[in-house]
């Protein structure tokens, strides 16, 4: 899936945070860690980083995940309703 608009911006913010905090383009479980940070368990990100993630996620009404598509890892947009179910089912915390 080719990301566009606010979804692309969100993916860029998330990969930037992964590089900054984990020295990896996309750290394993990043989508869960960052969501955990913006939903009240903030201990890694700055207030500014949390604000930017929330704002951009709100613009696109979704979240970015790493998924296996066509046999390879790929960043994928997930609408917010689907993401909340996925997060509740698979969160590692």
PDB file with one MODEL, atoms N, CA, C and O in Angstrom:
MODEL        1
ATOM      1  N   UNK A   1       0.839  -1.182   0.000  1.00  0.00           N
ATOM      2  CA  UNK A   1       0.000   0.000   0.000  1.00  0.00           C
ATOM      3  C   UNK A   1       0.879   1.240   0.000  1.00  0.00           C
ATOM      4  O   UNK A   1       1.796   1.364   0.813  1.00  0.00           O
ATOM      5  N   UNK A   2       0.606   2.115  -0.878  1.00  0.00           N
ATOM      6  CA  UNK A   2       1.331   3.375  -0.932  1.00  0.00           C
ATOM      7  C   UNK A   2       0.648   4.359   0.008  1.00  0.00           C
ATOM      8  O   UNK A   2      -0.546   4.625  -0.124  1.00  0.00           O
ATOM      9  N   UNK A   3       1.406   4.895   0.955  1.00  0.00           N
ATOM     10  CA  UNK A   3       0.845   5.850   1.902  1.00  0.00           C
ATOM     11  C   UNK A   3       0.826   7.231   1.279  1.00  0.00           C
ATOM     12  O   UNK A   3       1.740   7.608   0.546  1.00  0.00           O
ATOM     13  N   UNK A   4      -0.234   7.987   1.579  1.00  0.00           N
ATOM     14  CA  UNK A   4      -0.372   9.321   1.019  1.00  0.00           C
ATOM     15  C   UNK A   4      -0.834  10.296   2.090  1.00  0.00           C
ATOM     16  O   UNK A   4      -1.390   9.892   3.112  1.00  0.00           O
ATOM     17  N   UNK A   5      -0.601  11.578   1.851  1.00  0.00           N
ATOM     18  CA  UNK A   5      -1.117  12.639   2.703  1.00  0.00           C
ATOM     19  C   UNK A   5      -0.708  12.508   4.154  1.00  0.00           C
ATOM     20  O   UNK A   5       0.459  12.279   4.472  1.00  0.00           O
ATOM     21  N   UNK A   6      -1.695  12.659   5.033  1.00  0.00           N
ATOM     22  CA  UNK A   6      -1.432  12.622   6.470  1.00  0.00           C
ATOM     23  C   UNK A   6      -0.902  11.259   6.914  1.00  0.00           C
ATOM     24  O   UNK A   6      -0.105  11.182   7.849  1.00  0.00           O
ATOM     25  N   UNK A   7      -1.335  10.183   6.252  1.00  0.00           N
ATOM     26  CA  UNK A   7      -0.825   8.850   6.590  1.00  0.00           C
ATOM     27  C   UNK A   7       0.676   8.766   6.306  1.00  0.00           C
ATOM     28  O   UNK A   7       1.422   8.181   7.091  1.00  0.00           O
ATOM     29  N   UNK A   8       1.116   9.341   5.203  1.00  0.00           N
ATOM     30  CA  UNK A   8       2.543   9.370   4.884  1.00  0.00           C
ATOM     31  C   UNK A   8       3.296  10.208   5.914  1.00  0.00           C
ATOM     32  O   UNK A   8       4.386   9.833   6.346  1.00  0.00           O
ATOM     33  N   UNK A   9       2.718  11.339   6.306  1.00  0.00           N
ATOM     34  CA  UNK A   9       3.348  12.182   7.329  1.00  0.00           C
ATOM     35  C   UNK A   9       3.482  11.419   8.641  1.00  0.00           C
ATOM     36  O   UNK A   9       4.522  11.481   9.296  1.00  0.00           O
ATOM     37  N   UNK A  10       2.429  10.698   9.025  1.00  0.00           N
ATOM     38  CA  UNK A  10       2.470   9.918  10.255  1.00  0.00           C
ATOM     39  C   UNK A  10       3.560   8.854  10.178  1.00  0.00           C
ATOM     40  O   UNK A  10       4.308   8.666  11.138  1.00  0.00           O
ATOM     41  N   UNK A  11       3.658   8.163   9.057  1.00  0.00           N
ATOM     42  CA  UNK A  11       4.703   7.144   8.888  1.00  0.00           C
ATOM     43  C   UNK A  11       6.089   7.769   9.006  1.00  0.00           C
ATOM     44  O   UNK A  11       6.982   7.180   9.615  1.00  0.00           O
ATOM     45  N   UNK A  12       6.275   8.939   8.436  1.00  0.00           N
ATOM     46  CA  UNK A  12       7.573   9.617   8.519  1.00  0.00           C
ATOM     47  C   UNK A  12       7.905  10.021   9.959  1.00  0.00           C
ATOM     48  O   UNK A  12       9.050   9.891  10.392  1.00  0.00           O
ATOM     49  N   UNK A  13       6.920  10.502  10.687  1.00  0.00           N
ATOM     50  CA  UNK A  13       7.142  10.861  12.096  1.00  0.00           C
ATOM     51  C   UNK A  13       7.515   9.621  12.896  1.00  0.00           C
ATOM     52  O   UNK A  13       8.457   9.647  13.688  1.00  0.00           O
ATOM     53  N   UNK A  14       6.780   8.543  12.690  1.00  0.00           N
ATOM     54  CA  UNK A  14       7.024   7.313  13.441  1.00  0.00           C
ATOM     55  C   UNK A  14       8.395   6.722  13.124  1.00  0.00           C
ATOM     56  O   UNK A  14       9.091   6.278  14.037  1.00  0.00           O
ATOM     57  N   UNK A  15       8.798   6.704  11.860  1.00  0.00           N
ATOM     58  CA  UNK A  15      10.122   6.177  11.522  1.00  0.00           C
ATOM     59  C   UNK A  15      11.221   7.084  12.057  1.00  0.00           C
ATOM     60  O   UNK A  15      12.285   6.606  12.451  1.00  0.00           O
ATOM     61  N   UNK A  16      10.973   8.376  12.072  1.00  0.00           N
ATOM     62  CA  UNK A  16      11.944   9.315  12.639  1.00  0.00           C
ATOM     63  C   UNK A  16      12.122   9.069  14.135  1.00  0.00           C
ATOM     64  O   UNK A  16      13.244   9.087  14.641  1.00  0.00           O
ATOM     65  N   UNK A  17      11.024   8.843  14.837  1.00  0.00           N
ATOM     66  CA  UNK A  17      11.101   8.563  16.271  1.00  0.00           C
ATOM     67  C   UNK A  17      11.795   7.224  16.532  1.00  0.00           C
ATOM     68  O   UNK A  17      12.550   7.088  17.495  1.00  0.00           O
ATOM     69  N   UNK A  18      11.540   6.252  15.680  1.00  0.00           N
ATOM     70  CA  UNK A  18      12.218   4.965  15.818  1.00  0.00           C
ATOM     71  C   UNK A  18      13.724   5.130  15.656  1.00  0.00           C
ATOM     72  O   UNK A  18      14.504   4.583  16.436  1.00  0.00           O
ATOM     73  N   UNK A  19      14.123   5.881  14.648  1.00  0.00           N
ATOM     74  CA  UNK A  19      15.555   6.123  14.429  1.00  0.00           C
ATOM     75  C   UNK A  19      16.166   6.866  15.610  1.00  0.00           C
ATOM     76  O   UNK A  19      17.263   6.536  16.061  1.00  0.00           O
ATOM     77  N   UNK A  20      15.462   7.854  16.098  1.00  0.00           N
ATOM     78  CA  UNK A  20      15.967   8.677  17.208  1.00  0.00           C
ATOM     79  C   UNK A  20      16.103   7.879  18.502  1.00  0.00           C
ATOM     80  O   UNK A  20      17.130   7.958  19.177  1.00  0.00           O
ATOM     81  N   UNK A  21      15.082   7.119  18.846  1.00  0.00           N
ATOM     82  CA  UNK A  21      15.050   6.453  20.147  1.00  0.00           C
ATOM     83  C   UNK A  21      15.556   5.011  20.136  1.00  0.00           C
ATOM     84  O   UNK A  21      15.945   4.491  21.181  1.00  0.00           O
ATOM     85  N   UNK A  22      15.557   4.354  18.969  1.00  0.00           N
ATOM     86  CA  UNK A  22      15.938   2.944  18.897  1.00  0.00           C
ATOM     87  C   UNK A  22      17.045   2.658  17.896  1.00  0.00           C
ATOM     88  O   UNK A  22      17.495   1.518  17.779  1.00  0.00           O
ATOM     89  N   UNK A  23      17.487   3.675  17.177  1.00  0.00           N
ATOM     90  CA  UNK A  23      18.529   3.506  16.160  1.00  0.00           C
ATOM     91  C   UNK A  23      18.165   2.471  15.099  1.00  0.00           C
ATOM     92  O   UNK A  23      19.035   1.784  14.565  1.00  0.00           O
ATOM     93  N   UNK A  24      16.878   2.367  14.803  1.00  0.00           N
ATOM     94  CA  UNK A  24      16.382   1.465  13.761  1.00  0.00           C
ATOM     95  C   UNK A  24      15.309   2.196  12.982  1.00  0.00           C
ATOM     96  O   UNK A  24      14.572   3.006  13.545  1.00  0.00           O
ATOM     97  N   UNK A  25      15.214   1.919  11.702  1.00  0.00           N
ATOM     98  CA  UNK A  25      14.190   2.575  10.889  1.00  0.00           C
ATOM     99  C   UNK A  25      12.792   2.263  11.416  1.00  0.00           C
ATOM    100  O   UNK A  25      11.936   3.146  11.467  1.00  0.00           O
ATOM    101  N   UNK A  26      12.558   1.014  11.806  1.00  0.00           N
ATOM    102  CA  UNK A  26      11.279   0.632  12.404  1.00  0.00           C
ATOM    103  C   UNK A  26      11.565  -0.451  13.438  1.00  0.00           C
ATOM    104  O   UNK A  26      11.744  -1.619  13.091  1.00  0.00           O
ATOM    105  N   UNK A  27      11.606  -0.061  14.701  1.00  0.00           N
ATOM    106  CA  UNK A  27      11.885  -1.006  15.782  1.00  0.00           C
ATOM    107  C   UNK A  27      10.720  -1.994  15.920  1.00  0.00           C
ATOM    108  O   UNK A  27       9.564  -1.645  15.681  1.00  0.00           O
ATOM    109  N   UNK A  28      11.037  -3.200  16.300  1.00  0.00           N
ATOM    110  CA  UNK A  28      10.012  -4.221  16.496  1.00  0.00           C
ATOM    111  C   UNK A  28       8.988  -3.724  17.514  1.00  0.00           C
ATOM    112  O   UNK A  28       9.362  -3.323  18.616  1.00  0.00           O
ATOM    113  N   UNK A  29       7.709  -3.745  17.162  1.00  0.00           N
ATOM    114  CA  UNK A  29       6.646  -3.329  18.059  1.00  0.00           C
ATOM    115  C   UNK A  29       6.491  -1.821  18.206  1.00  0.00           C
ATOM    116  O   UNK A  29       5.805  -1.347  19.111  1.00  0.00           O
ATOM    117  N   UNK A  30       7.132  -1.066  17.313  1.00  0.00           N
ATOM    118  CA  UNK A  30       7.112   0.394  17.412  1.00  0.00           C
ATOM    119  C   UNK A  30       5.696   0.954  17.479  1.00  0.00           C
ATOM    120  O   UNK A  30       5.418   1.843  18.284  1.00  0.00           O
ATOM    121  N   UNK A  31       4.800   0.439  16.640  1.00  0.00           N
ATOM    122  CA  UNK A  31       3.445   0.975  16.608  1.00  0.00           C
ATOM    123  C   UNK A  31       2.763   0.856  17.968  1.00  0.00           C
ATOM    124  O   UNK A  31       1.994   1.732  18.362  1.00  0.00           O
ATOM    125  N   UNK A  32       3.049  -0.237  18.685  1.00  0.00           N
ATOM    126  CA  UNK A  32       2.468  -0.441  20.013  1.00  0.00           C
ATOM    127  C   UNK A  32       3.112   0.480  21.047  1.00  0.00           C
ATOM    128  O   UNK A  32       2.422   1.075  21.874  1.00  0.00           O
ATOM    129  N   UNK A  33       4.406   0.590  20.993  1.00  0.00           N
ATOM    130  CA  UNK A  33       5.120   1.456  21.930  1.00  0.00           C
ATOM    131  C   UNK A  33       4.696   2.914  21.774  1.00  0.00           C
ATOM    132  O   UNK A  33       4.434   3.592  22.767  1.00  0.00           O
ATOM    133  N   UNK A  34       4.627   3.391  20.554  1.00  0.00           N
ATOM    134  CA  UNK A  34       4.251   4.788  20.346  1.00  0.00           C
ATOM    135  C   UNK A  34       2.794   5.035  20.735  1.00  0.00           C
ATOM    136  O   UNK A  34       2.479   6.087  21.293  1.00  0.00           O
ATOM    137  N   UNK A  35       1.904   4.091  20.452  1.00  0.00           N
ATOM    138  CA  UNK A  35       0.514   4.261  20.865  1.00  0.00           C
ATOM    139  C   UNK A  35       0.429   4.279  22.397  1.00  0.00           C
ATOM    140  O   UNK A  35      -0.306   5.082  22.971  1.00  0.00           O
ATOM    141  N   UNK A  36       1.164   3.417  23.035  1.00  0.00           N
ATOM    142  CA  UNK A  36       1.207   3.393  24.495  1.00  0.00           C
ATOM    143  C   UNK A  36       1.671   4.750  25.037  1.00  0.00           C
ATOM    144  O   UNK A  36       1.155   5.237  26.043  1.00  0.00           O
ATOM    145  N   UNK A  37       2.639   5.344  24.365  1.00  0.00           N
ATOM    146  CA  UNK A  37       3.152   6.655  24.762  1.00  0.00           C
ATOM    147  C   UNK A  37       2.082   7.741  24.646  1.00  0.00           C
ATOM    148  O   UNK A  37       1.973   8.595  25.526  1.00  0.00           O
ATOM    149  N   UNK A  38       1.302   7.718  23.583  1.00  0.00           N
ATOM    150  CA  UNK A  38       0.341   8.807  23.380  1.00  0.00           C
ATOM    151  C   UNK A  38      -0.979   8.583  24.111  1.00  0.00           C
ATOM    152  O   UNK A  38      -1.837   9.465  24.126  1.00  0.00           O
ATOM    153  N   UNK A  39      -1.144   7.415  24.713  1.00  0.00           N
ATOM    154  CA  UNK A  39      -2.384   7.153  25.447  1.00  0.00           C
ATOM    155  C   UNK A  39      -2.166   7.139  26.951  1.00  0.00           C
ATOM    156  O   UNK A  39      -2.894   6.477  27.690  1.00  0.00           O
ATOM    157  N   UNK A  40      -1.154   7.877  27.395  1.00  0.00           N
ATOM    158  CA  UNK A  40      -1.027   8.111  28.828  1.00  0.00           C
ATOM    159  C   UNK A  40       0.116   7.443  29.542  1.00  0.00           C
ATOM    160  O   UNK A  40       0.265   7.636  30.748  1.00  0.00           O
ATOM    161  N   UNK A  41       0.917   6.680  28.874  1.00  0.00           N
ATOM    162  CA  UNK A  41       2.047   6.011  29.521  1.00  0.00           C
ATOM    163  C   UNK A  41       3.359   6.563  28.987  1.00  0.00           C
ATOM    164  O   UNK A  41       4.257   5.810  28.609  1.00  0.00           O
ATOM    165  N   UNK A  42       3.454   7.858  28.962  1.00  0.00           N
ATOM    166  CA  UNK A  42       4.589   8.559  28.356  1.00  0.00           C
ATOM    167  C   UNK A  42       5.823   8.489  29.250  1.00  0.00           C
ATOM    168  O   UNK A  42       5.820   8.993  30.373  1.00  0.00           O
ATOM    169  N   UNK A  43       6.867   7.863  28.739  1.00  0.00           N
ATOM    170  CA  UNK A  43       8.146   7.866  29.448  1.00  0.00           C
ATOM    171  C   UNK A  43       9.336   7.940  28.493  1.00  0.00           C
ATOM    172  O   UNK A  43      10.484   7.993  28.932  1.00  0.00           O
ATOM    173  N   UNK A  44       9.066   7.944  27.203  1.00  0.00           N
ATOM    174  CA  UNK A  44      10.122   7.986  26.202  1.00  0.00           C
ATOM    175  C   UNK A  44      10.077   9.274  25.391  1.00  0.00           C
ATOM    176  O   UNK A  44      11.111   9.905  25.169  1.00  0.00           O
ATOM    177  N   UNK A  45       8.901   9.661  24.954  1.00  0.00           N
ATOM    178  CA  UNK A  45       8.747  10.795  24.050  1.00  0.00           C
ATOM    179  C   UNK A  45       8.563  12.109  24.804  1.00  0.00           C
ATOM    180  O   UNK A  45       8.090  12.140  25.940  1.00  0.00           O
ATOM    181  N   UNK A  46       8.947  13.177  24.143  1.00  0.00           N
ATOM    182  CA  UNK A  46       8.707  14.514  24.686  1.00  0.00           C
ATOM    183  C   UNK A  46       7.232  14.874  24.499  1.00  0.00           C
ATOM    184  O   UNK A  46       6.520  14.231  23.728  1.00  0.00           O
ATOM    185  N   UNK A  47       6.790  15.892  25.204  1.00  0.00           N
ATOM    186  CA  UNK A  47       5.413  16.365  25.039  1.00  0.00           C
ATOM    187  C   UNK A  47       5.155  16.791  23.598  1.00  0.00           C
ATOM    188  O   UNK A  47       4.074  16.556  23.058  1.00  0.00           O
ATOM    189  N   UNK A  48       6.138  17.411  22.987  1.00  0.00           N
ATOM    190  CA  UNK A  48       6.015  17.854  21.594  1.00  0.00           C
ATOM    191  C   UNK A  48       5.855  16.661  20.648  1.00  0.00           C
ATOM    192  O   UNK A  48       5.033  16.696  19.732  1.00  0.00           O
ATOM    193  N   UNK A  49       6.639  15.611  20.872  1.00  0.00           N
ATOM    194  CA  UNK A  49       6.541  14.419  20.027  1.00  0.00           C
ATOM    195  C   UNK A  49       5.174  13.753  20.177  1.00  0.00           C
ATOM    196  O   UNK A  49       4.573  13.333  19.188  1.00  0.00           O
ATOM    197  N   UNK A  50       4.686  13.657  21.408  1.00  0.00           N
ATOM    198  CA  UNK A  50       3.371  13.070  21.662  1.00  0.00           C
ATOM    199  C   UNK A  50       2.288  13.895  20.976  1.00  0.00           C
ATOM    200  O   UNK A  50       1.391  13.344  20.339  1.00  0.00           O
ATOM    201  N   UNK A  51       2.373  15.201  21.106  1.00  0.00           N
ATOM    202  CA  UNK A  51       1.391  16.092  20.492  1.00  0.00           C
ATOM    203  C   UNK A  51       1.362  15.934  18.976  1.00  0.00           C
ATOM    204  O   UNK A  51       0.288  15.869  18.379  1.00  0.00           O
ATOM    205  N   UNK A  52       2.523  15.872  18.358  1.00  0.00           N
ATOM    206  CA  UNK A  52       2.611  15.736  16.902  1.00  0.00           C
ATOM    207  C   UNK A  52       2.030  14.397  16.436  1.00  0.00           C
ATOM    208  O   UNK A  52       1.333  14.345  15.423  1.00  0.00           O
ATOM    209  N   UNK A  53       2.314  13.317  17.168  1.00  0.00           N
ATOM    210  CA  UNK A  53       1.751  12.006  16.820  1.00  0.00           C
ATOM    211  C   UNK A  53       0.233  12.025  16.920  1.00  0.00           C
ATOM    212  O   UNK A  53      -0.456  11.560  16.012  1.00  0.00           O
ATOM    213  N   UNK A  54      -0.292  12.559  18.015  1.00  0.00           N
ATOM    214  CA  UNK A  54      -1.747  12.619  18.198  1.00  0.00           C
ATOM    215  C   UNK A  54      -2.408  13.443  17.095  1.00  0.00           C
ATOM    216  O   UNK A  54      -3.411  13.035  16.510  1.00  0.00           O
ATOM    217  N   UNK A  55      -1.835  14.589  16.830  1.00  0.00           N
ATOM    218  CA  UNK A  55      -2.397  15.487  15.825  1.00  0.00           C
ATOM    219  C   UNK A  55      -2.423  14.835  14.447  1.00  0.00           C
ATOM    220  O   UNK A  55      -3.440  14.873  13.756  1.00  0.00           O
ATOM    221  N   UNK A  56      -1.317  14.246  14.057  1.00  0.00           N
ATOM    222  CA  UNK A  56      -1.223  13.647  12.725  1.00  0.00           C
ATOM    223  C   UNK A  56      -2.094  12.405  12.618  1.00  0.00           C
ATOM    224  O   UNK A  56      -2.719  12.177  11.582  1.00  0.00           O
ATOM    225  N   UNK A  57      -2.144  11.607  13.665  1.00  0.00           N
ATOM    226  CA  UNK A  57      -3.028  10.448  13.673  1.00  0.00           C
ATOM    227  C   UNK A  57      -4.485  10.889  13.546  1.00  0.00           C
ATOM    228  O   UNK A  57      -5.277  10.244  12.859  1.00  0.00           O
ATOM    229  N   UNK A  58      -4.831  11.982  14.205  1.00  0.00           N
ATOM    230  CA  UNK A  58      -6.186  12.510  14.104  1.00  0.00           C
ATOM    231  C   UNK A  58      -6.519  12.979  12.705  1.00  0.00           C
ATOM    232  O   UNK A  58      -7.643  12.790  12.240  1.00  0.00           O
ATOM    233  N   UNK A  59      -5.559  13.588  12.025  1.00  0.00           N
ATOM    234  CA  UNK A  59      -5.779  14.054  10.650  1.00  0.00           C
ATOM    235  C   UNK A  59      -6.137  12.911   9.724  1.00  0.00           C
ATOM    236  O   UNK A  59      -7.020  13.034   8.875  1.00  0.00           O
ATOM    237  N   UNK A  60      -5.443  11.796   9.895  1.00  0.00           N
ATOM    238  CA  UNK A  60      -5.693  10.673   8.984  1.00  0.00           C
ATOM    239  C   UNK A  60      -6.657   9.641   9.582  1.00  0.00           C
ATOM    240  O   UNK A  60      -7.026   8.672   8.918  1.00  0.00           O
ATOM    241  N   UNK A  61      -7.062   9.857  10.845  1.00  0.00           N
ATOM    242  CA  UNK A  61      -7.989   8.963  11.530  1.00  0.00           C
ATOM    243  C   UNK A  61      -7.509   7.520  11.487  1.00  0.00           C
ATOM    244  O   UNK A  61      -8.263   6.600  11.172  1.00  0.00           O
ATOM    245  N   UNK A  62      -6.227   7.352  11.814  1.00  0.00           N
ATOM    246  CA  UNK A  62      -5.670   6.005  11.804  1.00  0.00           C
ATOM    247  C   UNK A  62      -4.278   5.948  12.395  1.00  0.00           C
ATOM    248  O   UNK A  62      -3.827   6.877  13.065  1.00  0.00           O
ATOM    249  N   UNK A  63      -3.610   4.842  12.135  1.00  0.00           N
ATOM    250  CA  UNK A  63      -2.287   4.567  12.677  1.00  0.00           C
ATOM    251  C   UNK A  63      -1.502   3.785  11.639  1.00  0.00           C
ATOM    252  O   UNK A  63      -2.075   3.208  10.715  1.00  0.00           O
ATOM    253  N   UNK A  64      -0.197   3.772  11.796  1.00  0.00           N
ATOM    254  CA  UNK A  64       0.675   3.045  10.871  1.00  0.00           C
ATOM    255  C   UNK A  64       1.205   1.800  11.572  1.00  0.00           C
ATOM    256  O   UNK A  64       1.634   1.866  12.724  1.00  0.00           O
ATOM    257  N   UNK A  65       1.174   0.685  10.888  1.00  0.00           N
ATOM    258  CA  UNK A  65       1.714  -0.562  11.427  1.00  0.00           C
ATOM    259  C   UNK A  65       2.679  -1.172  10.410  1.00  0.00           C
ATOM    260  O   UNK A  65       2.690  -0.806   9.235  1.00  0.00           O
ATOM    261  N   UNK A  66       3.470  -2.095  10.890  1.00  0.00           N
ATOM    262  CA  UNK A  66       4.310  -2.889  10.010  1.00  0.00           C
ATOM    263  C   UNK A  66       3.572  -4.199   9.786  1.00  0.00           C
ATOM    264  O   UNK A  66       3.238  -4.908  10.736  1.00  0.00           O
ATOM    265  N   UNK A  67       3.323  -4.509   8.538  1.00  0.00           N
ATOM    266  CA  UNK A  67       2.584  -5.723   8.202  1.00  0.00           C
ATOM    267  C   UNK A  67       3.347  -6.509   7.152  1.00  0.00           C
ATOM    268  O   UNK A  67       4.175  -5.962   6.424  1.00  0.00           O
ATOM    269  N   UNK A  68       3.058  -7.791   7.084  1.00  0.00           N
ATOM    270  CA  UNK A  68       3.626  -8.645   6.044  1.00  0.00           C
ATOM    271  C   UNK A  68       2.638  -8.698   4.887  1.00  0.00           C
ATOM    272  O   UNK A  68       1.536  -9.232   5.021  1.00  0.00           O
ATOM    273  N   UNK A  69       3.040  -8.147   3.766  1.00  0.00           N
ATOM    274  CA  UNK A  69       2.209  -8.157   2.563  1.00  0.00           C
ATOM    275  C   UNK A  69       3.053  -8.660   1.407  1.00  0.00           C
ATOM    276  O   UNK A  69       4.181  -8.211   1.202  1.00  0.00           O
ATOM    277  N   UNK A  70       2.509  -9.575   0.672  1.00  0.00           N
ATOM    278  CA  UNK A  70       3.226 -10.151  -0.470  1.00  0.00           C
ATOM    279  C   UNK A  70       4.583 -10.700  -0.066  1.00  0.00           C
ATOM    280  O   UNK A  70       5.551 -10.604  -0.821  1.00  0.00           O
ATOM    281  N   UNK A  71       4.652 -11.276   1.130  1.00  0.00           N
ATOM    282  CA  UNK A  71       5.868 -11.914   1.595  1.00  0.00           C
ATOM    283  C   UNK A  71       6.963 -10.980   2.088  1.00  0.00           C
ATOM    284  O   UNK A  71       8.103 -11.408   2.269  1.00  0.00           O
ATOM    285  N   UNK A  72       6.635  -9.705   2.307  1.00  0.00           N
ATOM    286  CA  UNK A  72       7.659  -8.776   2.812  1.00  0.00           C
ATOM    287  C   UNK A  72       7.022  -7.790   3.781  1.00  0.00           C
ATOM    288  O   UNK A  72       5.813  -7.558   3.763  1.00  0.00           O
ATOM    289  N   UNK A  73       7.863  -7.224   4.615  1.00  0.00           N
ATOM    290  CA  UNK A  73       7.386  -6.222   5.564  1.00  0.00           C
ATOM    291  C   UNK A  73       7.101  -4.911   4.839  1.00  0.00           C
ATOM    292  O   UNK A  73       7.839  -4.495   3.946  1.00  0.00           O
ATOM    293  N   UNK A  74       6.014  -4.278   5.250  1.00  0.00           N
ATOM    294  CA  UNK A  74       5.622  -3.042   4.597  1.00  0.00           C
ATOM    295  C   UNK A  74       4.815  -2.192   5.582  1.00  0.00           C
ATOM    296  O   UNK A  74       3.968  -2.704   6.314  1.00  0.00           O
ATOM    297  N   UNK A  75       5.090  -0.893   5.586  1.00  0.00           N
ATOM    298  CA  UNK A  75       4.285   0.010   6.400  1.00  0.00           C
ATOM    299  C   UNK A  75       2.884   0.076   5.821  1.00  0.00           C
ATOM    300  O   UNK A  75       2.706   0.188   4.609  1.00  0.00           O
ATOM    301  N   UNK A  76       1.890   0.006   6.699  1.00  0.00           N
ATOM    302  CA  UNK A  76       0.498  -0.063   6.292  1.00  0.00           C
ATOM    303  C   UNK A  76      -0.352   0.883   7.133  1.00  0.00           C
ATOM    304  O   UNK A  76      -0.161   0.986   8.345  1.00  0.00           O
ATOM    305  N   UNK A  77      -1.274   1.559   6.499  1.00  0.00           N
ATOM    306  CA  UNK A  77      -2.227   2.401   7.209  1.00  0.00           C
ATOM    307  C   UNK A  77      -3.368   1.540   7.719  1.00  0.00           C
ATOM    308  O   UNK A  77      -3.893   0.696   6.994  1.00  0.00           O
ATOM    309  N   UNK A  78      -3.750   1.758   8.975  1.00  0.00           N
ATOM    310  CA  UNK A  78      -4.876   1.058   9.578  1.00  0.00           C
ATOM    311  C   UNK A  78      -5.834   2.115  10.115  1.00  0.00           C
ATOM    312  O   UNK A  78      -5.420   3.002  10.861  1.00  0.00           O
ATOM    313  N   UNK A  79      -7.121   2.030   9.740  1.00  0.00           N
ATOM    314  CA  UNK A  79      -8.060   3.023  10.260  1.00  0.00           C
ATOM    315  C   UNK A  79      -8.154   2.864  11.779  1.00  0.00           C
ATOM    316  O   UNK A  79      -7.896   1.789  12.319  1.00  0.00           O
ATOM    317  N   UNK A  80      -8.520   3.934  12.446  1.00  0.00           N
ATOM    318  CA  UNK A  80      -8.456   3.989  13.906  1.00  0.00           C
ATOM    319  C   UNK A  80      -9.297   2.914  14.576  1.00  0.00           C
ATOM    320  O   UNK A  80      -8.847   2.321  15.556  1.00  0.00           O
ATOM    321  N   UNK A  81     -10.491   2.644  14.091  1.00  0.00           N
ATOM    322  CA  UNK A  81     -11.332   1.601  14.699  1.00  0.00           C
ATOM    323  C   UNK A  81     -10.645   0.241  14.657  1.00  0.00           C
ATOM    324  O   UNK A  81     -10.634  -0.491  15.646  1.00  0.00           O
ATOM    325  N   UNK A  82     -10.078  -0.085  13.515  1.00  0.00           N
ATOM    326  CA  UNK A  82      -9.380  -1.377  13.369  1.00  0.00           C
ATOM    327  C   UNK A  82      -8.130  -1.412  14.236  1.00  0.00           C
ATOM    328  O   UNK A  82      -7.817  -2.438  14.840  1.00  0.00           O
ATOM    329  N   UNK A  83      -7.408  -0.280  14.299  1.00  0.00           N
ATOM    330  CA  UNK A  83      -6.200  -0.220  15.114  1.00  0.00           C
ATOM    331  C   UNK A  83      -6.519  -0.441  16.590  1.00  0.00           C
ATOM    332  O   UNK A  83      -5.787  -1.160  17.271  1.00  0.00           O
ATOM    333  N   UNK A  84      -7.582   0.153  17.095  1.00  0.00           N
ATOM    334  CA  UNK A  84      -7.927   0.002  18.514  1.00  0.00           C
ATOM    335  C   UNK A  84      -8.203  -1.454  18.865  1.00  0.00           C
ATOM    336  O   UNK A  84      -7.837  -1.909  19.949  1.00  0.00           O
ATOM    337  N   UNK A  85      -8.837  -2.182  17.967  1.00  0.00           N
ATOM    338  CA  UNK A  85      -9.068  -3.612  18.173  1.00  0.00           C
ATOM    339  C   UNK A  85      -7.738  -4.357  18.141  1.00  0.00           C
ATOM    340  O   UNK A  85      -7.470  -5.188  19.009  1.00  0.00           O
ATOM    341  N   UNK A  86      -6.908  -4.065  17.148  1.00  0.00           N
ATOM    342  CA  UNK A  86      -5.602  -4.717  17.022  1.00  0.00           C
ATOM    343  C   UNK A  86      -4.747  -4.433  18.249  1.00  0.00           C
ATOM    344  O   UNK A  86      -4.103  -5.339  18.778  1.00  0.00           O
ATOM    345  N   UNK A  87      -4.733  -3.195  18.703  1.00  0.00           N
ATOM    346  CA  UNK A  87      -3.940  -2.825  19.877  1.00  0.00           C
ATOM    347  C   UNK A  87      -4.426  -3.590  21.115  1.00  0.00           C
ATOM    348  O   UNK A  87      -3.619  -4.137  21.867  1.00  0.00           O
ATOM    349  N   UNK A  88      -5.728  -3.623  21.320  1.00  0.00           N
ATOM    350  CA  UNK A  88      -6.275  -4.318  22.489  1.00  0.00           C
ATOM    351  C   UNK A  88      -5.960  -5.813  22.444  1.00  0.00           C
ATOM    352  O   UNK A  88      -5.704  -6.426  23.481  1.00  0.00           O
ATOM    353  N   UNK A  89      -5.980  -6.397  21.251  1.00  0.00           N
ATOM    354  CA  UNK A  89      -5.735  -7.831  21.099  1.00  0.00           C
ATOM    355  C   UNK A  89      -4.269  -8.219  21.211  1.00  0.00           C
ATOM    356  O   UNK A  89      -3.958  -9.340  21.614  1.00  0.00           O
ATOM    357  N   UNK A  90      -3.348  -7.299  20.855  1.00  0.00           N
ATOM    358  CA  UNK A  90      -1.939  -7.686  20.723  1.00  0.00           C
ATOM    359  C   UNK A  90      -0.958  -6.849  21.524  1.00  0.00           C
ATOM    360  O   UNK A  90       0.248  -7.075  21.431  1.00  0.00           O
ATOM    361  N   UNK A  91      -1.434  -5.892  22.305  1.00  0.00           N
ATOM    362  CA  UNK A  91      -0.480  -5.024  22.997  1.00  0.00           C
ATOM    363  C   UNK A  91       0.411  -5.843  23.920  1.00  0.00           C
ATOM    364  O   UNK A  91      -0.070  -6.722  24.636  1.00  0.00           O
ATOM    365  N   UNK A  92       1.693  -5.559  23.906  1.00  0.00           N
ATOM    366  CA  UNK A  92       2.641  -6.354  24.681  1.00  0.00           C
ATOM    367  C   UNK A  92       2.791  -5.887  26.129  1.00  0.00           C
ATOM    368  O   UNK A  92       3.636  -6.417  26.850  1.00  0.00           O
ATOM    369  N   UNK A  93       2.007  -4.925  26.569  1.00  0.00           N
ATOM    370  CA  UNK A  93       2.181  -4.382  27.926  1.00  0.00           C
ATOM    371  C   UNK A  93       1.147  -4.958  28.865  1.00  0.00           C
ATOM    372  O   UNK A  93       1.132  -4.621  30.049  1.00  0.00           O
TER     373      UNK A  93
ENDMDL
END
